[in-house]
């Protein structure tokens, strides 16, 4: 009873809130369009092109910067090493001469007796074909140099930097890539000039303007930049072509997913997507398989929905028929109850008549003289008793026929209940299949990702309908079990009533025989007083037996009346149960209609 009450409350809630459910359904159906309107921004083609180009740009920038830095470091090291070799070569040419370095009176530098201070033209000969310059210093003063100012003059007689001279005094080679000489930046090398005893006498300078190396490096970097731009253009074109193909396939797949989200299962995935051999092609084929499976699932769901709807209608009709049959049984039981009451009254009347007949028999015993009058009275009483017995027999026949009709109606009710049970089993099976299909739809929508959320909501609603159908089927099955139990009790009561009526019929037949004997006795009494006197005691004994029989019939009639009242109460409960079953069938029909409306969302 609690389950039935819960089902009624759920039904009332569904009836009270239909507008809210419709609003929810409309919101669910409109959600894909809202999602599409909000997804505005950079397209996938632009993102893929950026994904291809940006790493190339960053990589090329890193390569150019690294190449420039490496080139600068390499060129500096190579230039300085070349200047060192140049200085060592010039210095090595002096080492073949004997003697020490000295400064002559003519201002020339000698190595032993040989003048090693060549003319400026001779010094320029060492640097012909290169952009290097040489300088020979005595002490820290430039004596001979190939360096030239802007006006063509040479900085002879000028001193080198104090830091350079301090390094020379230490006997070390001075290397630098950043020294300014005559307002120009140089790569420079200073090598100390020493005598055999290690005395520092001067320095040898070799240098190259850094602007030449910088120009060379910039030229090479420009070439790298041009190569990078060319590679970038190739990557851009290639990335654009690949991104266009991916974007086209992605847009086609997304369009198909949106159509599926709108409930259109008659959409086909673009062949350009299906022909692809990459992951997008696999995704397109998976989507095509998903759409085909969804078509099959939704088709089966629609067939199940139609079957559920037809079953709901059939169950509603059977519930109506059962209710009508229960009403007819209730009326028949009411007639039986009235007949039992009437039978009890008639038996009471017969008992009174038998008492009167006993008094008459006693009068016969005590007063034989008034035999004729008494015989006439007995004849009248016997006729009345015969008529009463006939009426009682007819009433008993009517009772038997009514009980037979009740038994037939109960058998018909059992047959209807069995049909309802079969329908409830079918509903349970359909609910289980619907739940399984909803689970499969949820799994497939989860695989579809974000685009499948709309269908996941529909799958959730289908799952709820399946659970409600299952609960309704369980409640119907419980009601059917209750009906079967009460029907079996009613059948037992009917069988007991049939036995009592059969026993009552037997006793009525016995009573008829006794009345026949009384009639025979009355006839014999008319023939002679002696016979009446002889049989008076027998009549008195027969009277006592008839009184006992009538008493038994009275008790049986009272029991029949009580049984009829109990049957009436049971039929009232059965009628109420059938009404509840009819209401449950109506609710099932409403649920099947709602499921049909939900399934109409899909377009096959």
C-alpha positions as CSV (number, residue, x, y, z in Angstrom):
1,X,0.0,0.0,0.0
2,X,2.9,2.3,0.7
3,X,4.3,1.7,-2.8
4,X,1.0,2.4,-4.4
5,X,0.7,5.7,-2.3
6,X,4.2,6.7,-3.4
7,X,3.3,6.0,-7.0
8,X,0.2,8.1,-6.7
9,X,2.2,11.0,-5.2
10,X,4.7,10.8,-8.1
11,X,1.8,10.8,-10.5
12,X,0.3,13.9,-8.8
13,X,3.7,15.6,-9.0
14,X,4.0,14.8,-12.7
15,X,0.5,16.2,-13.2
16,X,1.2,19.3,-11.2
17,X,4.5,20.2,-12.9
18,X,4.0,19.5,-16.6
19,X,4.9,23.0,-17.6
20,X,8.2,22.9,-15.7
21,X,9.1,19.6,-17.5
22,X,8.2,21.1,-20.9
23,X,10.4,24.1,-20.1
24,X,13.3,21.8,-19.1
25,X,12.9,19.8,-22.4
26,X,12.9,23.0,-24.4
27,X,16.0,24.2,-22.6
28,X,17.8,20.9,-23.3
29,X,16.8,21.0,-27.0
30,X,18.0,24.7,-27.4
31,X,21.3,24.2,-25.6
32,X,23.3,23.2,-28.7
33,X,22.4,26.4,-30.5
34,X,23.4,28.5,-27.5
35,X,26.7,26.6,-27.3
36,X,27.3,27.3,-31.0
37,X,26.6,31.0,-30.6
38,X,29.1,31.3,-27.7
39,X,32.0,29.5,-29.4
40,X,33.3,32.5,-31.3
41,X,37.0,33.1,-31.5
42,X,40.1,32.1,-33.4
43,X,39.4,29.3,-35.8
44,X,41.2,25.9,-35.8
45,X,42.8,26.7,-39.1
46,X,44.5,29.8,-37.7
47,X,45.5,27.9,-34.5
48,X,47.0,25.1,-36.5
49,X,48.9,27.6,-38.8
50,X,50.2,29.4,-35.7
51,X,51.1,26.0,-34.2
52,X,53.2,25.3,-37.3
53,X,54.7,28.8,-37.8
54,X,55.3,30.1,-34.3
55,X,57.7,27.3,-33.3
56,X,59.5,27.8,-36.6
57,X,59.8,31.6,-36.0
58,X,61.1,31.1,-32.5
59,X,63.5,28.3,-33.6
60,X,64.8,30.5,-36.5
61,X,65.3,33.5,-34.1
62,X,67.2,31.3,-31.7
63,X,69.3,29.8,-34.5
64,X,70.1,33.3,-36.0
65,X,71.0,34.7,-32.6
66,X,73.0,31.7,-31.7
67,X,74.7,31.7,-35.1
68,X,75.5,35.4,-34.9
69,X,76.9,35.0,-31.3
70,X,78.9,31.9,-32.4
71,X,80.1,33.6,-35.5
72,X,81.2,36.7,-33.6
73,X,83.1,34.6,-31.1
74,X,84.6,32.4,-33.9
75,X,85.6,35.3,-36.0
76,X,87.1,37.2,-33.1
77,X,89.1,34.1,-32.1
78,X,90.1,33.4,-35.7
79,X,91.1,37.1,-36.3
80,X,93.1,37.3,-33.1
81,X,94.8,34.0,-33.8
82,X,95.7,35.3,-37.2
83,X,97.1,38.5,-35.8
84,X,99.2,36.4,-33.3
85,X,100.5,34.4,-36.2
86,X,101.3,37.5,-38.1
87,X,103.2,39.0,-35.2
88,X,105.0,35.8,-34.5
89,X,106.0,35.5,-38.1
90,X,107.5,39.0,-38.2
91,X,109.1,38.5,-34.9
92,X,110.4,35.1,-36.0
93,X,112.2,36.7,-38.9
94,X,114.2,38.7,-36.4
95,X,115.3,35.7,-34.4
96,X,117.6,34.5,-37.2
97,X,119.7,37.7,-36.7
98,X,122.5,37.7,-34.3
99,X,122.7,40.3,-31.5
100,X,120.3,42.2,-29.3
101,X,117.8,44.8,-30.1
102,X,119.1,48.4,-29.8
103,X,118.1,51.9,-30.8
104,X,120.6,53.6,-33.1
105,X,121.5,57.3,-33.2
106,X,119.6,57.6,-36.4
107,X,116.4,56.6,-34.6
108,X,116.3,53.2,-36.2
109,X,116.0,49.9,-34.3
110,X,118.9,47.4,-34.9
111,X,119.1,43.7,-34.3
112,X,122.8,43.3,-33.8
113,X,124.4,45.3,-36.6
114,X,121.4,45.0,-38.9
115,X,118.7,47.7,-39.2
116,X,115.3,46.1,-38.6
117,X,113.3,49.3,-38.9
118,X,112.2,49.0,-42.6
119,X,110.7,51.9,-44.4
120,X,106.9,52.3,-44.2
121,X,106.6,50.9,-47.7
122,X,108.5,47.8,-46.7
123,X,106.2,47.4,-43.6
124,X,103.2,47.8,-45.8
125,X,104.5,44.8,-47.8
126,X,103.9,42.5,-44.9
127,X,100.1,43.4,-44.9
128,X,99.5,43.6,-48.6
129,X,96.4,41.6,-49.6
130,X,94.9,41.9,-46.1
131,X,93.2,44.5,-43.9
132,X,95.7,43.9,-41.1
133,X,98.2,46.6,-39.8
134,X,101.6,46.2,-38.2
135,X,103.4,48.5,-35.8
136,X,107.0,48.2,-34.3
137,X,107.4,49.9,-31.0
138,X,110.6,50.8,-29.1
139,X,109.5,50.9,-25.6
140,X,105.9,52.1,-25.6
141,X,106.5,54.5,-28.6
142,X,105.5,53.6,-32.1
143,X,108.5,53.8,-34.4
144,X,107.2,52.3,-37.6
145,X,103.5,51.5,-38.4
146,X,101.2,50.8,-41.3
147,X,98.4,52.5,-39.6
148,X,97.1,55.6,-41.3
149,X,94.9,58.5,-40.2
150,X,92.0,59.8,-42.2
151,X,94.4,62.3,-43.8
152,X,96.9,59.6,-44.8
153,X,99.4,60.5,-42.0
154,X,100.8,57.7,-39.7
155,X,100.8,57.9,-35.9
156,X,104.6,57.5,-35.6
157,X,106.0,58.8,-32.3
158,X,102.7,58.1,-30.4
159,X,102.6,55.8,-27.4
160,X,100.5,52.7,-26.9
161,X,98.0,52.3,-24.1
162,X,99.4,52.1,-20.5
163,X,97.4,48.9,-19.8
164,X,99.0,47.3,-22.9
165,X,102.5,48.3,-21.9
166,X,101.9,47.0,-18.4
167,X,101.0,43.6,-19.9
168,X,104.2,43.8,-22.1
169,X,106.3,44.4,-18.9
170,X,104.9,41.2,-17.6
171,X,106.1,39.4,-20.7
172,X,102.6,38.3,-21.7
173,X,100.8,38.6,-25.0
174,X,98.0,41.1,-25.0
175,X,94.9,40.1,-26.9
176,X,91.8,42.2,-27.3
177,X,88.7,42.5,-29.5
178,X,87.8,45.9,-28.3
179,X,90.5,48.6,-28.5
180,X,90.2,52.0,-30.0
181,X,93.0,53.3,-32.2
182,X,92.7,56.5,-34.1
183,X,89.0,56.6,-33.5
184,X,88.5,53.2,-34.9
185,X,87.7,49.8,-33.2
186,X,90.3,47.1,-33.7
187,X,91.0,43.5,-33.0
188,X,94.6,43.8,-31.7
189,X,97.6,41.7,-30.5
190,X,100.7,43.0,-28.8
191,X,103.8,40.8,-28.5
192,X,106.7,41.9,-26.3
193,X,110.2,42.3,-27.9
194,X,113.0,41.1,-25.6
195,X,116.7,40.6,-25.8
196,X,118.4,37.3,-25.1
197,X,118.7,38.2,-21.4
198,X,114.9,38.8,-21.3
199,X,115.1,42.6,-21.2
200,X,112.0,44.2,-22.6
201,X,112.9,46.6,-25.3
202,X,109.6,47.2,-27.2
203,X,106.5,45.6,-28.6
204,X,105.1,44.3,-31.9
205,X,101.5,45.2,-32.8
206,X,99.2,43.5,-35.3
207,X,95.5,44.6,-35.7
208,X,92.5,44.5,-37.9
209,X,89.5,46.9,-37.9
210,X,86.5,45.3,-36.2
211,X,84.1,46.9,-38.6
212,X,85.2,44.6,-41.4
213,X,84.6,41.5,-39.3
214,X,81.3,43.0,-38.1
215,X,80.2,43.7,-41.7
216,X,81.2,40.1,-42.7
217,X,79.2,38.7,-39.7
218,X,76.2,40.9,-40.6
219,X,76.3,39.7,-44.2
220,X,76.3,36.1,-43.0
221,X,73.5,36.8,-40.5
222,X,71.5,38.5,-43.3
223,X,71.9,35.3,-45.4
224,X,70.7,33.3,-42.4
225,X,67.7,35.5,-42.0
226,X,66.9,35.2,-45.7
227,X,67.2,31.4,-45.4
228,X,65.0,31.5,-42.3
229,X,62.4,33.6,-44.1
230,X,62.4,31.2,-47.0
231,X,62.0,28.2,-44.6
232,X,59.3,30.1,-42.8
233,X,57.4,30.7,-46.0
234,X,57.7,27.0,-46.9
235,X,56.4,26.1,-43.4
236,X,53.7,28.7,-43.6
237,X,52.4,27.3,-47.0
238,X,52.8,23.7,-45.9
239,X,51.2,24.4,-42.5
240,X,48.3,26.3,-44.2
241,X,47.6,23.4,-46.6
242,X,47.7,20.9,-43.8
243,X,45.7,23.1,-41.5
244,X,43.2,23.7,-44.2
245,X,42.7,19.9,-44.6
246,X,42.5,19.4,-40.8
247,X,40.2,22.4,-40.4
248,X,37.9,21.2,-43.2
249,X,37.7,17.7,-41.7
250,X,37.2,19.1,-38.2
251,X,34.5,21.5,-39.3
252,X,32.7,18.7,-41.2
253,X,33.0,16.4,-38.2
254,X,31.8,19.2,-35.8
255,X,28.9,20.0,-38.1
256,X,27.9,16.3,-38.1
257,X,28.1,16.3,-34.3
258,X,25.9,19.4,-34.0
259,X,23.4,17.8,-36.3
260,X,23.4,14.7,-34.1
261,X,23.1,16.9,-31.0
262,X,20.0,18.5,-32.6
263,X,18.5,15.0,-32.9
264,X,19.1,14.5,-36.6
265,X,20.4,11.0,-37.0
266,X,19.9,11.0,-40.8
267,X,23.2,13.0,-41.2
268,X,26.2,11.5,-43.1
269,X,29.8,12.3,-42.3
270,X,31.7,14.0,-45.2
271,X,33.6,11.6,-47.4
272,X,36.7,13.8,-47.3
273,X,36.9,13.0,-43.6
274,X,36.2,9.3,-44.0
275,X,39.0,9.0,-46.7
276,X,41.6,10.5,-44.4
277,X,44.2,8.0,-43.0
278,X,45.0,9.9,-39.9
279,X,43.3,10.3,-36.5
280,X,40.7,12.7,-37.9
281,X,39.7,10.0,-40.4
282,X,39.5,7.5,-37.5
283,X,37.4,10.0,-35.6
284,X,35.1,10.5,-38.6
285,X,34.7,6.7,-39.1
286,X,34.0,6.4,-35.4
287,X,31.4,9.2,-35.7
288,X,29.9,7.4,-38.7
289,X,29.7,4.2,-36.6
290,X,28.3,6.1,-33.7
291,X,25.5,7.6,-35.9
292,X,24.6,4.2,-37.3
293,X,24.5,2.7,-33.8
294,X,22.4,5.6,-32.6
295,X,20.0,5.0,-35.5
296,X,19.7,1.4,-34.5
297,X,19.4,2.2,-30.8
298,X,16.9,5.1,-31.3
299,X,14.9,2.9,-33.7
300,X,14.8,0.1,-31.2
301,X,13.8,2.7,-28.5
302,X,11.0,4.0,-30.7
303,X,9.7,0.5,-31.3
304,X,10.0,-0.2,-27.6
305,X,8.2,3.1,-26.9
306,X,5.4,2.1,-29.3
307,X,5.2,-1.3,-27.7
308,X,5.1,0.3,-24.2
309,X,2.4,2.7,-25.4
310,X,0.3,-0.2,-26.8
311,X,0.9,-2.2,-23.7
312,X,-0.2,0.7,-21.6
313,X,-3.4,1.0,-23.6
314,X,-4.0,-2.7,-23.3
315,X,-3.4,-2.7,-19.6
316,X,-5.7,0.3,-19.2
317,X,-8.4,-1.5,-21.2
318,X,-7.9,-4.7,-19.2
319,X,-8.0,-2.7,-15.9
320,X,-11.4,-1.2,-17.1
321,X,-12.7,-4.7,-17.9
322,X,-11.5,-6.0,-14.6
323,X,-13.2,-3.1,-12.8
324,X,-16.5,-3.9,-14.7
325,X,-16.2,-7.6,-13.8
326,X,-15.5,-6.7,-10.2
327,X,-18.6,-4.5,-10.1
328,X,-20.7,-7.3,-11.6
329,X,-19.3,-9.8,-9.1
330,X,-20.0,-7.3,-6.3
331,X,-23.6,-7.0,-7.5
332,X,-23.9,-10.8,-7.7
333,X,-22.5,-11.2,-4.2
334,X,-25.0,-8.6,-3.0
335,X,-27.8,-10.7,-4.6
336,X,-26.5,-13.8,-2.9
337,X,-26.5,-11.9,0.4
338,X,-30.1,-10.8,-0.1
339,X,-31.0,-14.4,-1.1
340,X,-29.4,-15.7,2.0
341,X,-31.2,-13.3,4.2
342,X,-34.5,-14.2,2.4
343,X,-33.7,-17.9,2.8
344,X,-33.1,-17.4,6.6
345,X,-36.5,-15.7,6.9
346,X,-38.2,-18.4,4.9
347,X,-36.5,-21.1,7.0
348,X,-37.7,-19.2,10.1
349,X,-41.2,-19.2,8.7
350,X,-40.9,-23.0,8.0
351,X,-39.7,-23.6,11.5
352,X,-42.7,-21.7,12.9
353,X,-45.0,-23.8,10.6
354,X,-43.3,-27.0,11.8
355,X,-43.9,-25.9,15.4
356,X,-47.5,-25.3,14.5
357,X,-47.6,-28.8,12.9
358,X,-46.2,-30.2,16.2
359,X,-48.9,-28.6,18.2
360,X,-51.4,-30.1,15.8
361,X,-49.8,-33.6,16.2
362,X,-49.9,-33.2,19.9
363,X,-53.6,-32.2,19.7
364,X,-54.1,-35.4,17.6
365,X,-52.5,-37.4,20.3
366,X,-54.6,-35.8,23.1
367,X,-57.8,-35.4,21.1
368,X,-58.5,-38.0,18.6
369,X,-62.1,-36.9,18.5
370,X,-61.3,-33.7,16.6
371,X,-59.3,-35.7,14.0
372,X,-61.2,-34.4,11.0
373,X,-60.7,-30.8,11.8
374,X,-57.1,-31.4,12.8
375,X,-56.6,-33.4,9.6
376,X,-57.9,-30.5,7.6
377,X,-55.7,-28.1,9.4
378,X,-52.7,-30.4,8.9
379,X,-53.6,-30.6,5.2
380,X,-53.7,-26.8,4.9
381,X,-50.5,-26.6,6.9
382,X,-48.9,-29.4,4.8
383,X,-49.9,-27.5,1.6
384,X,-48.4,-24.3,3.0
385,X,-45.3,-26.2,4.1
386,X,-45.0,-27.7,0.7
387,X,-45.3,-24.3,-1.0
388,X,-42.7,-23.0,1.5
389,X,-40.4,-25.9,0.7
390,X,-40.8,-25.3,-3.0
391,X,-40.0,-21.6,-2.5
392,X,-37.0,-22.6,-0.3
393,X,-35.8,-25.0,-3.1
394,X,-36.2,-22.3,-5.7
395,X,-34.2,-19.9,-3.5
396,X,-31.6,-22.5,-3.0
397,X,-31.4,-23.1,-6.8
398,X,-31.0,-19.4,-7.3
399,X,-28.2,-19.3,-4.7
400,X,-26.5,-22.2,-6.4
401,X,-26.7,-20.5,-9.8
402,X,-25.4,-17.2,-8.3
403,X,-22.5,-19.0,-6.6
404,X,-21.7,-20.6,-10.0
405,X,-21.8,-17.2,-11.7
406,X,-19.4,-15.9,-8.9
407,X,-17.1,-18.8,-9.5
408,X,-17.1,-18.1,-13.3
409,X,-16.5,-14.4,-12.7
410,X,-13.6,-15.2,-10.4
411,X,-12.1,-17.5,-13.0
412,X,-12.4,-14.7,-15.6
413,X,-10.8,-12.3,-13.1
414,X,-7.9,-14.8,-12.5
415,X,-7.5,-15.0,-16.3
416,X,-7.5,-11.2,-16.6
417,X,-5.0,-11.0,-13.7
418,X,-2.7,-13.4,-15.4
419,X,-2.9,-11.3,-18.6
420,X,-2.0,-8.2,-16.5
421,X,0.9,-10.1,-15.0
422,X,2.1,-11.0,-18.4
423,X,1.8,-7.3,-19.4
424,X,3.7,-6.3,-16.2
425,X,6.4,-8.8,-17.1
426,X,6.6,-7.3,-20.6
427,X,6.8,-3.8,-19.1
428,X,9.6,-4.9,-16.8
429,X,11.5,-6.4,-19.7
430,X,11.0,-3.2,-21.8
431,X,12.1,-1.1,-18.8
432,X,15.3,-3.2,-18.4
433,X,16.0,-3.0,-22.2
434,X,15.3,0.8,-22.0
435,X,17.7,1.1,-19.1
436,X,20.4,-0.8,-20.9
437,X,19.9,1.2,-24.1
438,X,20.1,4.4,-22.0
439,X,23.4,3.2,-20.4
440,X,24.8,2.5,-23.9
441,X,23.7,6.0,-25.1
442,X,25.3,7.6,-22.0
443,X,28.6,5.7,-22.7
444,X,28.5,6.8,-26.4
445,X,27.7,10.4,-25.5
446,X,30.6,10.4,-23.0
447,X,32.9,9.2,-25.8
448,X,31.6,12.0,-28.0
449,X,32.9,14.5,-25.4
450,X,31.5,18.0,-25.1
451,X,29.4,17.7,-28.3
452,X,27.5,14.7,-26.8
453,X,26.3,16.5,-23.6
454,X,22.9,17.2,-25.1
455,X,22.3,13.6,-26.0
456,X,23.6,12.6,-22.5
457,X,20.8,14.6,-21.0
458,X,18.3,12.9,-23.2
459,X,19.9,9.5,-22.2
460,X,19.5,10.5,-18.5
461,X,15.8,11.3,-19.1
462,X,15.3,7.9,-20.8
463,X,17.0,6.3,-17.8
464,X,14.6,8.1,-15.5
465,X,11.6,6.9,-17.6
466,X,13.0,3.3,-17.5
467,X,13.3,3.5,-13.7
468,X,9.8,4.8,-13.4
469,X,8.4,2.1,-15.7
470,X,10.3,-0.5,-13.7
471,X,8.9,0.8,-10.4
472,X,5.4,1.0,-11.9
473,X,5.7,-2.6,-13.2
474,X,6.9,-3.7,-9.7
475,X,3.9,-2.0,-8.1
476,X,1.5,-3.6,-10.7
477,X,3.1,-7.0,-10.0
478,X,2.5,-6.5,-6.3
479,X,-1.1,-5.5,-6.9
480,X,-1.5,-8.6,-9.1
481,X,-0.1,-10.8,-6.4
482,X,-2.5,-9.3,-3.9
483,X,-5.4,-9.8,-6.4
484,X,-4.4,-13.5,-6.9
485,X,-4.2,-14.1,-3.1
486,X,-7.6,-12.5,-2.5
487,X,-9.0,-14.3,-5.5
488,X,-7.8,-17.6,-4.2
489,X,-9.5,-16.8,-0.8
490,X,-12.7,-15.9,-2.6
491,X,-12.5,-19.2,-4.6
492,X,-12.1,-21.1,-1.3
493,X,-15.1,-19.2,0.2
494,X,-17.1,-20.0,-2.9
495,X,-16.2,-23.7,-2.8
496,X,-17.2,-23.7,0.9
497,X,-20.5,-22.0,0.0
498,X,-21.1,-24.5,-2.8
499,X,-20.6,-27.3,-0.3
500,X,-23.0,-25.7,2.2
501,X,-25.6,-25.2,-0.5
502,X,-25.2,-28.8,-1.6
503,X,-25.7,-29.9,2.0
504,X,-28.7,-27.5,2.3
505,X,-30.1,-29.1,-0.9
506,X,-29.7,-32.5,0.5
507,X,-31.5,-31.5,3.7
508,X,-34.2,-29.8,1.6
509,X,-34.7,-33.1,-0.2
510,X,-34.9,-34.9,3.1
511,X,-37.4,-32.3,4.3
512,X,-39.5,-32.9,1.1
513,X,-39.5,-36.6,1.8
514,X,-40.6,-35.9,5.4
515,X,-43.4,-33.7,4.1
516,X,-44.4,-36.4,1.7
517,X,-44.5,-38.8,4.6
518,X,-46.6,-36.2,6.5
519,X,-48.9,-35.9,3.6
520,X,-49.2,-39.6,3.4
521,X,-50.0,-39.7,7.1
522,X,-52.7,-37.1,6.7
523,X,-54.2,-39.1,3.8
524,X,-54.1,-42.2,6.0
525,X,-55.5,-40.3,8.9
526,X,-58.5,-39.5,6.7
527,X,-59.1,-43.2,6.2
528,X,-59.3,-44.1,9.7
529,X,-58.7,-43.0,13.3
530,X,-57.2,-46.2,14.3
531,X,-54.4,-45.8,11.8
532,X,-53.8,-42.1,13.0
533,X,-53.6,-43.3,16.6
534,X,-51.1,-46.0,15.6
535,X,-49.0,-43.5,13.6
536,X,-49.5,-40.5,15.9
537,X,-46.4,-41.3,17.9
538,X,-44.5,-41.8,14.6
539,X,-45.7,-38.4,13.4
540,X,-44.6,-36.9,16.7
541,X,-41.1,-38.5,16.3
542,X,-41.0,-37.3,12.7
543,X,-42.0,-33.8,13.8
544,X,-39.0,-33.8,16.2
545,X,-36.7,-34.7,13.4
546,X,-38.2,-32.1,11.1
547,X,-37.6,-29.5,13.8
548,X,-34.0,-30.6,14.0
549,X,-33.6,-30.4,10.3
550,X,-35.2,-26.9,10.2
551,X,-32.9,-25.8,13.0
552,X,-29.9,-27.0,11.0
553,X,-31.2,-25.3,7.9
554,X,-31.6,-22.1,9.9
555,X,-28.0,-22.3,11.1
556,X,-26.8,-23.1,7.6
557,X,-28.7,-20.1,6.2
558,X,-27.2,-17.9,8.9
559,X,-23.7,-19.1,8.0
560,X,-24.5,-18.5,4.3
561,X,-25.6,-14.9,5.1
562,X,-22.4,-14.3,7.1
563,X,-20.3,-15.8,4.2
564,X,-22.1,-13.6,1.7
565,X,-21.3,-10.6,3.8
566,X,-17.6,-11.5,4.0
567,X,-17.6,-12.1,0.3
568,X,-19.2,-8.7,-0.2
569,X,-16.4,-7.1,1.9
570,X,-13.7,-9.1,0.0
571,X,-15.2,-7.9,-3.3
572,X,-15.2,-4.3,-2.1
573,X,-11.5,-4.7,-1.4
574,X,-11.0,-6.4,-4.7
575,X,-12.8,-3.6,-6.4
576,X,-10.6,-1.0,-4.7
577,X,-7.5,-2.9,-5.7
578,X,-8.7,-3.1,-9.3
579,X,-9.3,0.7,-9.2
580,X,-5.8,1.2,-8.0
581,X,-4.6,-1.1,-10.8
582,X,-6.6,1.0,-13.3
583,X,-5.0,4.2,-12.0
584,X,-1.5,2.6,-12.2
585,X,-2.3,1.5,-15.8
586,X,-3.4,5.1,-16.6
587,X,-0.1,6.4,-15.1
588,X,1.8,3.9,-17.2
589,X,0.0,5.1,-20.3
590,X,1.0,8.7,-19.4
591,X,4.6,7.6,-19.0
592,X,4.6,5.8,-22.4
593,X,3.1,9.0,-24.0
594,X,5.9,11.1,-22.5
595,X,8.5,8.5,-23.7
596,X,7.0,8.7,-27.2
597,X,7.2,12.5,-27.1
598,X,10.9,12.4,-26.0
599,X,11.7,9.9,-28.8
600,X,10.1,12.2,-31.4
601,X,13.1,14.5,-30.8
602,X,15.2,12.3,-33.0
603,X,14.9,12.4,-36.7
604,X,15.8,9.1,-38.4
